[in-house]
Amino acid sequence: MTRALFWPLCAVLVATIACKEQAQTGRSAAAFLQMKTVPDSNFLANLEVNGQQFQANFDVKDNFARCVASSDPRMKGLQGQFQLIGNGVFLISLGNDQHRASQFWVFGQDGSATIKEIPDRGERQKAAPVASDSL
């Protein structure tokens, strides 16, 4: 499969998952269709790396995320720019000197996001808006 086809197919897969989750919870998709940027906020993310669970707090401003606190010190300073895919789905490539990751963030009506790694290994990850940069 060529690279030109890979990302659009990934976007379709993630959008399909988002629509399925929205349908199962009875949520309206109208708000997600209008979402153009990730809201400026702190997001507390429950993440999994190599089978280990940890939390990371991302400060998001102007569609740019930076990890400001983490239960794993290697994640501090992780940063990246969100890219709109569509229908409340955003792609972000995060990196620092010790870690790299690409993720889809699929937003729900409550403002939280389901996080899907690329490649998806079945991790159950979520990010929820919080008031501060603490864990």
C-alpha positions as CSV (number, residue, x, y, z in Angstrom):
1,M,0.0,0.0,0.0
2,T,1.4,3.4,-0.9
3,R,1.8,6.2,1.7
4,A,-0.7,8.3,-0.3
5,L,-3.4,5.7,0.5
6,F,-2.3,4.8,4.1
7,W,-3.3,8.0,5.9
8,P,-6.7,8.4,4.3
9,L,-7.5,4.8,5.0
10,C,-6.4,5.3,8.7
11,A,-8.6,8.4,8.9
12,V,-11.6,6.5,7.6
13,L,-11.0,3.7,10.1
14,V,-10.8,6.1,13.0
15,A,-13.8,8.1,11.8
16,T,-15.8,4.9,11.6
17,I,-14.8,3.9,15.1
18,A,-15.8,7.4,16.3
19,C,-19.2,7.2,14.7
20,K,-19.8,3.7,16.1
21,E,-18.9,5.0,19.6
22,Q,-21.2,8.0,19.2
23,A,-24.1,5.8,18.0
24,Q,-23.6,3.4,20.9
25,T,-23.8,6.2,23.5
26,G,-26.7,8.0,21.7
27,R,-24.6,11.2,21.2
28,S,-25.3,13.6,18.3
29,A,-22.6,13.8,15.7
30,A,-23.5,17.5,14.8
31,A,-21.1,19.1,17.3
32,F,-18.2,16.9,16.1
33,L,-18.6,17.9,12.5
34,Q,-18.0,21.6,13.4
35,M,-14.9,20.9,15.6
36,K,-11.9,22.5,13.8
37,T,-9.3,22.7,16.6
38,V,-8.6,21.0,19.9
39,P,-9.9,23.2,22.7
40,D,-7.3,25.1,24.7
41,S,-7.2,23.2,28.0
42,N,-5.1,20.8,30.1
43,F,-5.9,17.1,29.3
44,L,-5.1,14.3,31.7
45,A,-4.3,11.3,29.6
46,N,-4.3,7.7,30.7
47,L,-1.7,6.1,28.4
48,E,0.0,2.7,27.9
49,V,3.6,2.3,26.7
50,N,5.0,-1.2,26.3
51,G,2.3,-2.7,28.5
52,Q,2.9,-0.1,31.3
53,Q,0.1,2.3,32.4
54,F,0.9,5.9,33.2
55,Q,-0.7,9.4,33.3
56,A,0.4,12.5,31.4
57,N,-1.0,16.0,31.6
58,F,-0.9,17.9,28.3
59,D,-1.3,21.6,28.1
60,V,-3.0,22.4,24.8
61,K,-2.9,25.9,23.3
62,D,-3.5,26.9,19.7
63,N,-3.7,23.2,18.6
64,F,-0.3,22.5,20.1
65,A,0.2,20.0,22.9
66,R,3.0,19.9,25.4
67,C,3.3,17.3,28.3
68,V,3.8,19.4,31.5
69,A,3.5,16.6,34.0
70,S,3.7,12.8,33.9
71,S,4.0,9.8,36.2
72,D,6.8,8.6,33.8
73,P,9.6,11.2,33.7
74,R,10.5,10.2,30.1
75,M,7.3,11.7,28.9
76,K,7.9,15.2,30.3
77,G,8.3,17.7,27.5
78,L,6.6,15.5,24.9
79,Q,5.1,17.8,22.3
80,G,3.3,18.0,19.0
81,Q,0.9,19.8,16.7
82,F,-2.7,18.5,16.2
83,Q,-3.9,18.1,12.7
84,L,-7.6,18.0,11.9
85,I,-8.7,14.8,10.1
86,G,-12.4,15.5,10.4
87,N,-15.5,14.7,12.5
88,G,-13.8,15.4,15.8
89,V,-10.8,13.3,14.9
90,F,-7.3,14.8,15.2
91,L,-3.8,13.4,14.4
92,I,-0.9,14.3,16.5
93,S,2.8,13.2,16.2
94,L,4.4,13.6,19.7
95,G,8.1,13.6,20.4
96,N,10.9,14.5,22.8
97,D,14.5,13.2,23.1
98,Q,13.3,9.9,24.6
99,H,10.0,9.0,23.0
100,R,8.0,9.3,19.8
101,A,4.4,8.5,19.1
102,S,1.6,9.2,16.6
103,Q,-2.0,9.1,17.8
104,F,-5.5,9.8,16.7
105,W,-7.6,11.7,19.3
106,V,-11.3,11.0,18.8
107,F,-13.3,13.6,20.7
108,G,-16.7,12.9,22.3
109,Q,-19.5,15.2,23.3
110,D,-18.2,15.4,26.9
111,G,-15.0,17.0,25.7
112,S,-12.8,13.9,26.4
113,A,-10.9,12.0,23.7
114,T,-10.3,8.4,23.0
115,I,-6.7,8.0,22.0
116,K,-5.7,5.5,19.3
117,E,-2.0,4.8,18.7
118,I,-0.6,4.3,15.3
119,P,-0.2,1.4,14.9
120,D,-3.1,0.5,17.2
121,R,-2.2,-2.4,19.5
122,G,-5.5,-2.4,21.4
123,E,-4.5,0.1,24.1
124,R,-7.4,1.6,26.0
125,Q,-6.4,5.2,26.3
126,K,-8.3,8.3,27.1
127,A,-7.7,12.0,27.6
128,A,-10.1,14.2,29.7
129,P,-10.0,18.0,30.2
130,V,-8.8,19.0,33.7
131,A,-8.4,22.4,35.4
132,S,-4.7,22.4,36.0
133,D,-1.3,20.9,35.0
134,S,-1.1,18.5,38.0
135,L,-1.6,14.8,38.0
